[in-house]
Amino acid sequence: MTTNQLLERIEVNPKVLAGKPVIKGTRLSVQSSLACWDKA
């Protein structure tokens, strides 16, 4: 998957999780997602 494809799946919306970057269509923050991958 290219960088652009990954970035298309991320959105920033001030109404969702106080504007933190999230995976589109979810309330899963990019930060928590990456933290899970780091621990795996």
ABEGO torsion letter per residue (X at the ends): XBAAAAAAABBBBAABGGGBBBBBGBABBAAAAAAAAAAX
